[in-house]
Amino acid sequence: MNAKKPTKRELAAKRKRKEAAARRTGEPLKPIDIWAAQIVECYEALVRPGYGEDKARWYVEEQMRLPEWIIPNPDHQYEDEEDED
């Protein structure tokens, strides 16, 4: 009874499956994790069709700023509102 010894590739694939399963059974994603994943996906979606890395980085930095719930406005007013007096 000679059991076939797994190759390095098979062992690596098995390890990756175990790691992925461990991540799935962990705690649910926090809003900051979801936001960060959206940033990465947006960047990759821009670079993939041919945007330059600089243009993609610029777009992500300009259009996808930190949400209000990460760094709240200390006086709880919208920044666009001016004194109405």
PyMOL Python script that loads the backbone (N, CA, C, O; Angstrom):
from pymol import cmd

cmd.read_pdbstr("""\
ATOM      1  N   MET A   1       0.840  -1.178   0.000  1.00  0.00           N
ATOM      2  CA  MET A   1       0.000   0.000   0.000  1.00  0.00           C
ATOM      3  C   MET A   1       0.886   1.242   0.000  1.00  0.00           C
ATOM      4  O   MET A   1       1.272   1.757   1.049  1.00  0.00           O
ATOM      5  N   ASN A   2       1.186   1.691  -1.171  1.00  0.00           N
ATOM      6  CA  ASN A   2       1.945   2.923  -1.297  1.00  0.00           C
ATOM      7  C   ASN A   2       0.978   4.072  -1.518  1.00  0.00           C
ATOM      8  O   ASN A   2       0.293   4.150  -2.537  1.00  0.00           O
ATOM      9  N   ALA A   3       0.944   4.936  -0.562  1.00  0.00           N
ATOM     10  CA  ALA A   3       0.091   6.126  -0.701  1.00  0.00           C
ATOM     11  C   ALA A   3       0.869   7.165  -1.484  1.00  0.00           C
ATOM     12  O   ALA A   3       2.066   7.367  -1.276  1.00  0.00           O
ATOM     13  N   LYS A   4       0.164   7.813  -2.384  1.00  0.00           N
ATOM     14  CA  LYS A   4       0.799   8.836  -3.202  1.00  0.00           C
ATOM     15  C   LYS A   4       1.127  10.042  -2.329  1.00  0.00           C
ATOM     16  O   LYS A   4       0.267  10.571  -1.624  1.00  0.00           O
ATOM     17  N   LYS A   5       2.375  10.461  -2.389  1.00  0.00           N
ATOM     18  CA  LYS A   5       2.814  11.612  -1.608  1.00  0.00           C
ATOM     19  C   LYS A   5       2.347  12.890  -2.317  1.00  0.00           C
ATOM     20  O   LYS A   5       2.579  13.045  -3.516  1.00  0.00           O
ATOM     21  N   PRO A   6       1.684  13.816  -1.583  1.00  0.00           N
ATOM     22  CA  PRO A   6       1.195  15.041  -2.236  1.00  0.00           C
ATOM     23  C   PRO A   6       2.362  15.924  -2.701  1.00  0.00           C
ATOM     24  O   PRO A   6       3.395  16.021  -2.039  1.00  0.00           O
ATOM     25  N   THR A   7       2.164  16.552  -3.840  1.00  0.00           N
ATOM     26  CA  THR A   7       3.188  17.446  -4.366  1.00  0.00           C
ATOM     27  C   THR A   7       3.149  18.771  -3.618  1.00  0.00           C
ATOM     28  O   THR A   7       2.222  19.047  -2.857  1.00  0.00           O
ATOM     29  N   LYS A   8       4.179  19.587  -3.851  1.00  0.00           N
ATOM     30  CA  LYS A   8       4.227  20.902  -3.210  1.00  0.00           C
ATOM     31  C   LYS A   8       3.038  21.749  -3.654  1.00  0.00           C
ATOM     32  O   LYS A   8       2.462  22.489  -2.856  1.00  0.00           O
ATOM     33  N   ARG A   9       2.676  21.637  -4.920  1.00  0.00           N
ATOM     34  CA  ARG A   9       1.545  22.408  -5.443  1.00  0.00           C
ATOM     35  C   ARG A   9       0.241  22.006  -4.761  1.00  0.00           C
ATOM     36  O   ARG A   9      -0.572  22.860  -4.407  1.00  0.00           O
ATOM     37  N   GLU A  10       0.047  20.697  -4.580  1.00  0.00           N
ATOM     38  CA  GLU A  10      -1.169  20.219  -3.912  1.00  0.00           C
ATOM     39  C   GLU A  10      -1.202  20.662  -2.450  1.00  0.00           C
ATOM     40  O   GLU A  10      -2.256  21.030  -1.932  1.00  0.00           O
ATOM     41  N   LEU A  11      -0.039  20.625  -1.785  1.00  0.00           N
ATOM     42  CA  LEU A  11       0.014  21.072  -0.394  1.00  0.00           C
ATOM     43  C   LEU A  11      -0.273  22.567  -0.277  1.00  0.00           C
ATOM     44  O   LEU A  11      -0.968  23.004   0.640  1.00  0.00           O
ATOM     45  N   ALA A  12       0.269  23.348  -1.216  1.00  0.00           N
ATOM     46  CA  ALA A  12       0.016  24.793  -1.199  1.00  0.00           C
ATOM     47  C   ALA A  12      -1.454  25.085  -1.446  1.00  0.00           C
ATOM     48  O   ALA A  12      -2.029  25.958  -0.797  1.00  0.00           O
ATOM     49  N   ALA A  13      -2.073  24.357  -2.384  1.00  0.00           N
ATOM     50  CA  ALA A  13      -3.494  24.561  -2.666  1.00  0.00           C
ATOM     51  C   ALA A  13      -4.339  24.195  -1.452  1.00  0.00           C
ATOM     52  O   ALA A  13      -5.313  24.881  -1.142  1.00  0.00           O
ATOM     53  N   LYS A  14      -3.974  23.125  -0.769  1.00  0.00           N
ATOM     54  CA  LYS A  14      -4.715  22.708   0.425  1.00  0.00           C
ATOM     55  C   LYS A  14      -4.584  23.760   1.526  1.00  0.00           C
ATOM     56  O   LYS A  14      -5.558  24.073   2.210  1.00  0.00           O
ATOM     57  N   ARG A  15      -3.362  24.308   1.696  1.00  0.00           N
ATOM     58  CA  ARG A  15      -3.138  25.342   2.711  1.00  0.00           C
ATOM     59  C   ARG A  15      -3.953  26.593   2.397  1.00  0.00           C
ATOM     60  O   ARG A  15      -4.529  27.204   3.297  1.00  0.00           O
ATOM     61  N   LYS A  16      -4.001  26.974   1.116  1.00  0.00           N
ATOM     62  CA  LYS A  16      -4.782  28.148   0.729  1.00  0.00           C
ATOM     63  C   LYS A  16      -6.268  27.936   0.984  1.00  0.00           C
ATOM     64  O   LYS A  16      -6.959  28.851   1.431  1.00  0.00           O
ATOM     65  N   ARG A  17      -6.764  26.727   0.701  1.00  0.00           N
ATOM     66  CA  ARG A  17      -8.179  26.435   0.969  1.00  0.00           C
ATOM     67  C   ARG A  17      -8.487  26.529   2.456  1.00  0.00           C
ATOM     68  O   ARG A  17      -9.525  27.061   2.849  1.00  0.00           O
ATOM     69  N   LYS A  18      -7.577  26.009   3.284  1.00  0.00           N
ATOM     70  CA  LYS A  18      -7.783  26.068   4.736  1.00  0.00           C
ATOM     71  C   LYS A  18      -7.769  27.515   5.226  1.00  0.00           C
ATOM     72  O   LYS A  18      -8.595  27.902   6.053  1.00  0.00           O
ATOM     73  N   GLU A  19      -6.827  28.316   4.711  1.00  0.00           N
ATOM     74  CA  GLU A  19      -6.753  29.720   5.126  1.00  0.00           C
ATOM     75  C   GLU A  19      -8.003  30.483   4.704  1.00  0.00           C
ATOM     76  O   GLU A  19      -8.522  31.301   5.464  1.00  0.00           O
ATOM     77  N   ALA A  20      -8.485  30.216   3.493  1.00  0.00           N
ATOM     78  CA  ALA A  20      -9.694  30.888   3.016  1.00  0.00           C
ATOM     79  C   ALA A  20     -10.898  30.490   3.862  1.00  0.00           C
ATOM     80  O   ALA A  20     -11.737  31.331   4.185  1.00  0.00           O
ATOM     81  N   ALA A  21     -10.985  29.223   4.216  1.00  0.00           N
ATOM     82  CA  ALA A  21     -12.088  28.762   5.059  1.00  0.00           C
ATOM     83  C   ALA A  21     -12.024  29.408   6.433  1.00  0.00           C
ATOM     84  O   ALA A  21     -13.058  29.749   7.008  1.00  0.00           O
ATOM     85  N   ALA A  22     -10.818  29.579   6.962  1.00  0.00           N
ATOM     86  CA  ALA A  22     -10.675  30.208   8.282  1.00  0.00           C
ATOM     87  C   ALA A  22     -11.102  31.665   8.219  1.00  0.00           C
ATOM     88  O   ALA A  22     -11.714  32.168   9.162  1.00  0.00           O
ATOM     89  N   ARG A  23     -10.792  32.352   7.126  1.00  0.00           N
ATOM     90  CA  ARG A  23     -11.205  33.754   6.998  1.00  0.00           C
ATOM     91  C   ARG A  23     -12.720  33.863   6.878  1.00  0.00           C
ATOM     92  O   ARG A  23     -13.317  34.795   7.417  1.00  0.00           O
ATOM     93  N   ARG A  24     -13.344  32.928   6.183  1.00  0.00           N
ATOM     94  CA  ARG A  24     -14.798  32.979   6.016  1.00  0.00           C
ATOM     95  C   ARG A  24     -15.532  32.748   7.329  1.00  0.00           C
ATOM     96  O   ARG A  24     -16.603  33.316   7.541  1.00  0.00           O
ATOM     97  N   THR A  25     -14.982  31.933   8.204  1.00  0.00           N
ATOM     98  CA  THR A  25     -15.674  31.618   9.452  1.00  0.00           C
ATOM     99  C   THR A  25     -15.368  32.631  10.547  1.00  0.00           C
ATOM    100  O   THR A  25     -15.888  32.518  11.657  1.00  0.00           O
ATOM    101  N   GLY A  26     -14.529  33.622  10.246  1.00  0.00           N
ATOM    102  CA  GLY A  26     -14.179  34.639  11.234  1.00  0.00           C
ATOM    103  C   GLY A  26     -15.330  35.599  11.463  1.00  0.00           C
ATOM    104  O   GLY A  26     -16.458  35.357  11.033  1.00  0.00           O
ATOM    105  N   GLU A  27     -15.032  36.670  12.135  1.00  0.00           N
ATOM    106  CA  GLU A  27     -16.059  37.658  12.432  1.00  0.00           C
ATOM    107  C   GLU A  27     -16.458  38.407  11.153  1.00  0.00           C
ATOM    108  O   GLU A  27     -15.670  38.472  10.210  1.00  0.00           O
ATOM    109  N   PRO A  28     -17.646  38.960  11.112  1.00  0.00           N
ATOM    110  CA  PRO A  28     -18.102  39.658   9.904  1.00  0.00           C
ATOM    111  C   PRO A  28     -17.273  40.906   9.636  1.00  0.00           C
ATOM    112  O   PRO A  28     -16.639  41.460  10.534  1.00  0.00           O
ATOM    113  N   LEU A  29     -17.295  41.327   8.392  1.00  0.00           N
ATOM    114  CA  LEU A  29     -16.527  42.507   8.014  1.00  0.00           C
ATOM    115  C   LEU A  29     -17.083  43.759   8.669  1.00  0.00           C
ATOM    116  O   LEU A  29     -18.296  43.928   8.799  1.00  0.00           O
ATOM    117  N   LYS A  30     -16.182  44.625   9.076  1.00  0.00           N
ATOM    118  CA  LYS A  30     -16.571  45.906   9.658  1.00  0.00           C
ATOM    119  C   LYS A  30     -16.742  46.911   8.528  1.00  0.00           C
ATOM    120  O   LYS A  30     -16.225  46.694   7.431  1.00  0.00           O
ATOM    121  N   PRO A  31     -17.444  47.987   8.767  1.00  0.00           N
ATOM    122  CA  PRO A  31     -17.637  48.988   7.714  1.00  0.00           C
ATOM    123  C   PRO A  31     -16.330  49.521   7.138  1.00  0.00           C
ATOM    124  O   PRO A  31     -16.258  49.807   5.942  1.00  0.00           O
ATOM    125  N   ILE A  32     -15.304  49.659   7.960  1.00  0.00           N
ATOM    126  CA  ILE A  32     -14.028  50.153   7.457  1.00  0.00           C
ATOM    127  C   ILE A  32     -13.390  49.145   6.510  1.00  0.00           C
ATOM    128  O   ILE A  32     -12.737  49.535   5.542  1.00  0.00           O
ATOM    129  N   ASP A  33     -13.570  47.852   6.777  1.00  0.00           N
ATOM    130  CA  ASP A  33     -13.040  46.816   5.893  1.00  0.00           C
ATOM    131  C   ASP A  33     -13.749  46.855   4.541  1.00  0.00           C
ATOM    132  O   ASP A  33     -13.119  46.721   3.491  1.00  0.00           O
ATOM    133  N   ILE A  34     -15.058  47.038   4.582  1.00  0.00           N
ATOM    134  CA  ILE A  34     -15.833  47.109   3.342  1.00  0.00           C
ATOM    135  C   ILE A  34     -15.421  48.331   2.538  1.00  0.00           C
ATOM    136  O   ILE A  34     -15.263  48.248   1.320  1.00  0.00           O
ATOM    137  N   TRP A  35     -15.246  49.462   3.206  1.00  0.00           N
ATOM    138  CA  TRP A  35     -14.846  50.692   2.530  1.00  0.00           C
ATOM    139  C   TRP A  35     -13.468  50.519   1.881  1.00  0.00           C
ATOM    140  O   TRP A  35     -13.262  50.937   0.741  1.00  0.00           O
ATOM    141  N   ALA A  36     -12.526  49.905   2.605  1.00  0.00           N
ATOM    142  CA  ALA A  36     -11.181  49.693   2.066  1.00  0.00           C
ATOM    143  C   ALA A  36     -11.218  48.750   0.861  1.00  0.00           C
ATOM    144  O   ALA A  36     -10.497  48.965  -0.113  1.00  0.00           O
ATOM    145  N   ALA A  37     -12.036  47.728   0.919  1.00  0.00           N
ATOM    146  CA  ALA A  37     -12.164  46.817  -0.218  1.00  0.00           C
ATOM    147  C   ALA A  37     -12.736  47.538  -1.429  1.00  0.00           C
ATOM    148  O   ALA A  37     -12.326  47.270  -2.559  1.00  0.00           O
ATOM    149  N   GLN A  38     -13.676  48.447  -1.210  1.00  0.00           N
ATOM    150  CA  GLN A  38     -14.241  49.222  -2.313  1.00  0.00           C
ATOM    151  C   GLN A  38     -13.171  50.093  -2.963  1.00  0.00           C
ATOM    152  O   GLN A  38     -13.147  50.230  -4.186  1.00  0.00           O
ATOM    153  N   ILE A  39     -12.295  50.676  -2.167  1.00  0.00           N
ATOM    154  CA  ILE A  39     -11.215  51.506  -2.700  1.00  0.00           C
ATOM    155  C   ILE A  39     -10.309  50.668  -3.594  1.00  0.00           C
ATOM    156  O   ILE A  39      -9.977  51.077  -4.706  1.00  0.00           O
ATOM    157  N   VAL A  40      -9.913  49.501  -3.111  1.00  0.00           N
ATOM    158  CA  VAL A  40      -9.022  48.632  -3.880  1.00  0.00           C
ATOM    159  C   VAL A  40      -9.700  48.189  -5.174  1.00  0.00           C
ATOM    160  O   VAL A  40      -9.081  48.210  -6.238  1.00  0.00           O
ATOM    161  N   GLU A  41     -10.963  47.789  -5.087  1.00  0.00           N
ATOM    162  CA  GLU A  41     -11.685  47.353  -6.280  1.00  0.00           C
ATOM    163  C   GLU A  41     -11.817  48.479  -7.299  1.00  0.00           C
ATOM    164  O   GLU A  41     -11.675  48.249  -8.500  1.00  0.00           O
ATOM    165  N   CYS A  42     -12.082  49.670  -6.836  1.00  0.00           N
ATOM    166  CA  CYS A  42     -12.201  50.817  -7.731  1.00  0.00           C
ATOM    167  C   CYS A  42     -10.875  51.074  -8.433  1.00  0.00           C
ATOM    168  O   CYS A  42     -10.846  51.278  -9.647  1.00  0.00           O
ATOM    169  N   TYR A  43      -9.794  51.066  -7.695  1.00  0.00           N
ATOM    170  CA  TYR A  43      -8.472  51.299  -8.267  1.00  0.00           C
ATOM    171  C   TYR A  43      -8.146  50.239  -9.326  1.00  0.00           C
ATOM    172  O   TYR A  43      -7.711  50.568 -10.429  1.00  0.00           O
ATOM    173  N   GLU A  44      -8.360  48.978  -8.980  1.00  0.00           N
ATOM    174  CA  GLU A  44      -8.064  47.900  -9.917  1.00  0.00           C
ATOM    175  C   GLU A  44      -8.970  47.956 -11.145  1.00  0.00           C
ATOM    176  O   GLU A  44      -8.539  47.628 -12.251  1.00  0.00           O
ATOM    177  N   ALA A  45     -10.226  48.371 -10.955  1.00  0.00           N
ATOM    178  CA  ALA A  45     -11.149  48.480 -12.082  1.00  0.00           C
ATOM    179  C   ALA A  45     -10.734  49.601 -13.028  1.00  0.00           C
ATOM    180  O   ALA A  45     -11.029  49.532 -14.221  1.00  0.00           O
ATOM    181  N   LEU A  46     -10.067  50.615 -12.533  1.00  0.00           N
ATOM    182  CA  LEU A  46      -9.585  51.690 -13.387  1.00  0.00           C
ATOM    183  C   LEU A  46      -8.285  51.316 -14.095  1.00  0.00           C
ATOM    184  O   LEU A  46      -8.098  51.654 -15.264  1.00  0.00           O
ATOM    185  N   VAL A  47      -7.401  50.632 -13.407  1.00  0.00           N
ATOM    186  CA  VAL A  47      -6.112  50.280 -13.998  1.00  0.00           C
ATOM    187  C   VAL A  47      -6.274  49.189 -15.057  1.00  0.00           C
ATOM    188  O   VAL A  47      -5.584  49.210 -16.076  1.00  0.00           O
ATOM    189  N   ARG A  48      -7.167  48.251 -14.827  1.00  0.00           N
ATOM    190  CA  ARG A  48      -7.347  47.115 -15.726  1.00  0.00           C
ATOM    191  C   ARG A  48      -7.654  47.532 -17.174  1.00  0.00           C
ATOM    192  O   ARG A  48      -7.024  47.000 -18.088  1.00  0.00           O
ATOM    193  N   PRO A  49      -8.590  48.455 -17.423  1.00  0.00           N
ATOM    194  CA  PRO A  49      -8.892  48.793 -18.821  1.00  0.00           C
ATOM    195  C   PRO A  49      -7.913  49.767 -19.466  1.00  0.00           C
ATOM    196  O   PRO A  49      -8.046  50.057 -20.655  1.00  0.00           O
ATOM    197  N   GLY A  50      -6.940  50.279 -18.729  1.00  0.00           N
ATOM    198  CA  GLY A  50      -5.943  51.091 -19.372  1.00  0.00           C
ATOM    199  C   GLY A  50      -5.683  52.457 -18.766  1.00  0.00           C
ATOM    200  O   GLY A  50      -4.815  53.182 -19.252  1.00  0.00           O
ATOM    201  N   TYR A  51      -6.401  52.828 -17.731  1.00  0.00           N
ATOM    202  CA  TYR A  51      -6.058  54.069 -17.046  1.00  0.00           C
ATOM    203  C   TYR A  51      -4.651  53.910 -16.502  1.00  0.00           C
ATOM    204  O   TYR A  51      -4.261  52.815 -16.096  1.00  0.00           O
ATOM    205  N   GLY A  52      -3.906  54.966 -16.490  1.00  0.00           N
ATOM    206  CA  GLY A  52      -2.584  54.901 -15.874  1.00  0.00           C
ATOM    207  C   GLY A  52      -2.724  54.787 -14.369  1.00  0.00           C
ATOM    208  O   GLY A  52      -3.756  55.142 -13.799  1.00  0.00           O
ATOM    209  N   GLU A  53      -1.684  54.293 -13.738  1.00  0.00           N
ATOM    210  CA  GLU A  53      -1.735  54.149 -12.284  1.00  0.00           C
ATOM    211  C   GLU A  53      -1.872  55.510 -11.603  1.00  0.00           C
ATOM    212  O   GLU A  53      -2.541  55.626 -10.577  1.00  0.00           O
ATOM    213  N   ASP A  54      -1.240  56.537 -12.170  1.00  0.00           N
ATOM    214  CA  ASP A  54      -1.339  57.874 -11.584  1.00  0.00           C
ATOM    215  C   ASP A  54      -2.756  58.417 -11.674  1.00  0.00           C
ATOM    216  O   ASP A  54      -3.268  58.982 -10.708  1.00  0.00           O
ATOM    217  N   LYS A  55      -3.401  58.246 -12.845  1.00  0.00           N
ATOM    218  CA  LYS A  55      -4.776  58.731 -13.006  1.00  0.00           C
ATOM    219  C   LYS A  55      -5.732  57.968 -12.102  1.00  0.00           C
ATOM    220  O   LYS A  55      -6.636  58.556 -11.508  1.00  0.00           O
ATOM    221  N   ALA A  56      -5.534  56.669 -11.999  1.00  0.00           N
ATOM    222  CA  ALA A  56      -6.403  55.859 -11.139  1.00  0.00           C
ATOM    223  C   ALA A  56      -6.229  56.271  -9.679  1.00  0.00           C
ATOM    224  O   ALA A  56      -7.213  56.392  -8.949  1.00  0.00           O
ATOM    225  N   ARG A  57      -4.985  56.487  -9.250  1.00  0.00           N
ATOM    226  CA  ARG A  57      -4.737  56.910  -7.878  1.00  0.00           C
ATOM    227  C   ARG A  57      -5.360  58.276  -7.626  1.00  0.00           C
ATOM    228  O   ARG A  57      -5.946  58.505  -6.568  1.00  0.00           O
ATOM    229  N   TRP A  58      -5.239  59.193  -8.601  1.00  0.00           N
ATOM    230  CA  TRP A  58      -5.839  60.510  -8.459  1.00  0.00           C
ATOM    231  C   TRP A  58      -7.354  60.389  -8.290  1.00  0.00           C
ATOM    232  O   TRP A  58      -7.932  61.019  -7.405  1.00  0.00           O
ATOM    233  N   TYR A  59      -7.995  59.581  -9.135  1.00  0.00           N
ATOM    234  CA  TYR A  59      -9.444  59.428  -9.060  1.00  0.00           C
ATOM    235  C   TYR A  59      -9.858  58.892  -7.693  1.00  0.00           C
ATOM    236  O   TYR A  59     -10.794  59.402  -7.076  1.00  0.00           O
ATOM    237  N   VAL A  60      -9.171  57.879  -7.232  1.00  0.00           N
ATOM    238  CA  VAL A  60      -9.524  57.285  -5.941  1.00  0.00           C
ATOM    239  C   VAL A  60      -9.346  58.302  -4.815  1.00  0.00           C
ATOM    240  O   VAL A  60     -10.187  58.397  -3.922  1.00  0.00           O
ATOM    241  N   GLU A  61      -8.249  59.061  -4.860  1.00  0.00           N
ATOM    242  CA  GLU A  61      -8.006  60.047  -3.802  1.00  0.00           C
ATOM    243  C   GLU A  61      -9.006  61.190  -3.839  1.00  0.00           C
ATOM    244  O   GLU A  61      -9.428  61.676  -2.790  1.00  0.00           O
ATOM    245  N   GLU A  62      -9.392  61.628  -5.035  1.00  0.00           N
ATOM    246  CA  GLU A  62     -10.297  62.768  -5.156  1.00  0.00           C
ATOM    247  C   GLU A  62     -11.763  62.396  -4.951  1.00  0.00           C
ATOM    248  O   GLU A  62     -12.504  63.118  -4.283  1.00  0.00           O
ATOM    249  N   GLN A  63     -12.173  61.290  -5.516  1.00  0.00           N
ATOM    250  CA  GLN A  63     -13.596  60.953  -5.518  1.00  0.00           C
ATOM    251  C   GLN A  63     -14.032  60.091  -4.339  1.00  0.00           C
ATOM    252  O   GLN A  63     -15.203  60.123  -3.960  1.00  0.00           O
ATOM    253  N   MET A  64     -13.148  59.347  -3.770  1.00  0.00           N
ATOM    254  CA  MET A  64     -13.534  58.407  -2.713  1.00  0.00           C
ATOM    255  C   MET A  64     -12.877  58.813  -1.402  1.00  0.00           C
ATOM    256  O   MET A  64     -12.055  58.081  -0.851  1.00  0.00           O
ATOM    257  N   ARG A  65     -13.241  59.957  -0.923  1.00  0.00           N
ATOM    258  CA  ARG A  65     -12.678  60.478   0.329  1.00  0.00           C
ATOM    259  C   ARG A  65     -13.169  59.666   1.524  1.00  0.00           C
ATOM    260  O   ARG A  65     -14.048  58.813   1.400  1.00  0.00           O
ATOM    261  N   LEU A  66     -12.586  59.951   2.669  1.00  0.00           N
ATOM    262  CA  LEU A  66     -13.010  59.251   3.883  1.00  0.00           C
ATOM    263  C   LEU A  66     -14.465  59.567   4.185  1.00  0.00           C
ATOM    264  O   LEU A  66     -14.870  60.727   4.123  1.00  0.00           O
ATOM    265  N   PRO A  67     -15.247  58.565   4.508  1.00  0.00           N
ATOM    266  CA  PRO A  67     -16.645  58.810   4.854  1.00  0.00           C
ATOM    267  C   PRO A  67     -16.777  59.617   6.145  1.00  0.00           C
ATOM    268  O   PRO A  67     -15.864  59.647   6.971  1.00  0.00           O
ATOM    269  N   GLU A  68     -17.903  60.255   6.299  1.00  0.00           N
ATOM    270  CA  GLU A  68     -18.174  61.089   7.480  1.00  0.00           C
ATOM    271  C   GLU A  68     -18.113  60.274   8.770  1.00  0.00           C
ATOM    272  O   GLU A  68     -17.730  60.803   9.814  1.00  0.00           O
ATOM    273  N   TRP A  69     -18.486  58.988   8.712  1.00  0.00           N
ATOM    274  CA  TRP A  69     -18.509  58.192   9.929  1.00  0.00           C
ATOM    275  C   TRP A  69     -17.117  57.801  10.387  1.00  0.00           C
ATOM    276  O   TRP A  69     -16.961  57.356  11.525  1.00  0.00           O
ATOM    277  N   ILE A  70     -16.084  57.951   9.538  1.00  0.00           N
ATOM    278  CA  ILE A  70     -14.719  57.648   9.974  1.00  0.00           C
ATOM    279  C   ILE A  70     -14.148  58.842  10.736  1.00  0.00           C
ATOM    280  O   ILE A  70     -13.650  58.695  11.852  1.00  0.00           O
ATOM    281  N   ILE A  71     -14.225  60.021  10.126  1.00  0.00           N
ATOM    282  CA  ILE A  71     -13.749  61.245  10.766  1.00  0.00           C
ATOM    283  C   ILE A  71     -14.941  62.197  10.806  1.00  0.00           C
ATOM    284  O   ILE A  71     -15.145  62.969   9.869  1.00  0.00           O
ATOM    285  N   PRO A  72     -15.716  62.152  11.863  1.00  0.00           N
ATOM    286  CA  PRO A  72     -16.925  62.969  11.908  1.00  0.00           C
ATOM    287  C   PRO A  72     -16.604  64.460  12.006  1.00  0.00           C
ATOM    288  O   PRO A  72     -15.556  64.856  12.515  1.00  0.00           O
ATOM    289  N   ASN A  73     -17.509  65.250  11.520  1.00  0.00           N
ATOM    290  CA  ASN A  73     -17.401  66.704  11.611  1.00  0.00           C
ATOM    291  C   ASN A  73     -17.669  67.076  13.075  1.00  0.00           C
ATOM    292  O   ASN A  73     -18.739  66.761  13.594  1.00  0.00           O
ATOM    293  N   PRO A  74     -16.727  67.735  13.747  1.00  0.00           N
ATOM    294  CA  PRO A  74     -16.890  67.962  15.191  1.00  0.00           C
ATOM    295  C   PRO A  74     -18.079  68.834  15.564  1.00  0.00           C
ATOM    296  O   PRO A  74     -18.630  68.665  16.652  1.00  0.00           O
ATOM    297  N   ASP A  75     -18.500  69.769  14.699  1.00  0.00           N
ATOM    298  CA  ASP A  75     -19.633  70.614  15.075  1.00  0.00           C
ATOM    299  C   ASP A  75     -20.954  70.078  14.522  1.00  0.00           C
ATOM    300  O   ASP A  75     -21.981  70.748  14.629  1.00  0.00           O
ATOM    301  N   HIS A  76     -20.942  68.886  13.936  1.00  0.00           N
ATOM    302  CA  HIS A  76     -22.145  68.196  13.465  1.00  0.00           C
ATOM    303  C   HIS A  76     -22.954  69.002  12.454  1.00  0.00           C
ATOM    304  O   HIS A  76     -24.181  68.904  12.416  1.00  0.00           O
ATOM    305  N   GLN A  77     -22.280  69.785  11.651  1.00  0.00           N
ATOM    306  CA  GLN A  77     -22.946  70.504  10.567  1.00  0.00           C
ATOM    307  C   GLN A  77     -22.275  70.102   9.275  1.00  0.00           C
ATOM    308  O   GLN A  77     -21.109  69.706   9.256  1.00  0.00           O
ATOM    309  N   TYR A  78     -23.026  70.209   8.201  1.00  0.00           N
ATOM    310  CA  TYR A  78     -22.440  69.945   6.902  1.00  0.00           C
ATOM    311  C   TYR A  78     -21.442  71.043   6.583  1.00  0.00           C
ATOM    312  O   TYR A  78     -21.645  72.199   6.953  1.00  0.00           O
ATOM    313  N   GLU A  79     -20.381  70.692   5.909  1.00  0.00           N
ATOM    314  CA  GLU A  79     -19.351  71.669   5.602  1.00  0.00           C
ATOM    315  C   GLU A  79     -19.833  72.708   4.611  1.00  0.00           C
ATOM    316  O   GLU A  79     -19.303  73.819   4.583  1.00  0.00           O
ATOM    317  N   ASP A  80     -20.833  72.376   3.790  1.00  0.00           N
ATOM    318  CA  ASP A  80     -21.327  73.313   2.793  1.00  0.00           C
ATOM    319  C   ASP A  80     -22.190  74.424   3.411  1.00  0.00           C
ATOM    320  O   ASP A  80     -22.342  75.501   2.834  1.00  0.00           O
ATOM    321  N   GLU A  81     -22.742  74.147   4.576  1.00  0.00           N
ATOM    322  CA  GLU A  81     -23.604  75.148   5.203  1.00  0.00           C
ATOM    323  C   GLU A  81     -22.779  76.272   5.804  1.00  0.00           C
ATOM    324  O   GLU A  81     -21.802  76.022   6.510  1.00  0.00           O
ATOM    325  N   GLU A  82     -23.158  77.472   5.533  1.00  0.00           N
ATOM    326  CA  GLU A  82     -22.510  78.642   6.112  1.00  0.00           C
ATOM    327  C   GLU A  82     -23.417  79.208   7.199  1.00  0.00           C
ATOM    328  O   GLU A  82     -24.548  78.754   7.370  1.00  0.00           O
ATOM    329  N   ASP A  83     -22.929  80.178   7.913  1.00  0.00           N
ATOM    330  CA  ASP A  83     -23.753  80.819   8.928  1.00  0.00           C
ATOM    331  C   ASP A  83     -24.959  81.452   8.253  1.00  0.00           C
ATOM    332  O   ASP A  83     -24.811  82.255   7.333  1.00  0.00           O
ATOM    333  N   GLU A  84     -26.138  81.095   8.705  1.00  0.00           N
ATOM    334  CA  GLU A  84     -27.357  81.613   8.103  1.00  0.00           C
ATOM    335  C   GLU A  84     -27.831  82.882   8.774  1.00  0.00           C
ATOM    336  O   GLU A  84     -28.889  83.398   8.414  1.00  0.00           O
ATOM    337  N   ASP A  85     -27.095  83.403   9.729  1.00  0.00           N
ATOM    338  CA  ASP A  85     -27.515  84.636  10.437  1.00  0.00           C
ATOM    339  C   ASP A  85     -27.309  85.843   9.594  1.00  0.00           C
ATOM    340  O   ASP A  85     -27.606  86.957  10.027  1.00  0.00           O
TER     341      ASP A  85
END
""", "prot")
cmd.dss("prot")
cmd.show_as("cartoon", "prot")
cmd.util.cbc("prot")
cmd.orient("prot")
